[in-house]
Amino acid sequence: MKIRILKQTMLGATVVKVGDVVEAPLPDAQFLIGIAKAEQYVETSSIREESIAEPEALSCPPVKPSSKRRKNNVAKPGL
């Protein structure tokens, strides 16, 4: 299994550095992924990159969420 190293560690008898992509045996790869020292590496193909189209422009601008005003100075009955 191909993995990308996130933290420097030992794989077999070799030191692998951050950012290296290495082929590792399945048990070792699963262990390193489990302890967050590596992540599974998936190769991207050039065909997929070309097929990604730019998103179409929206016809209206996005609606800005309004903030809720709190009324702190409200007279409380009985005081």
Summary of the structure (lengths in Angstrom):
residues: 79
radius of gyration: 26.1
end to end distance: 71.2
largest distance: 77.4
contacts: 119
relative contact order: 0.18
helix: 19%
strand: 20%
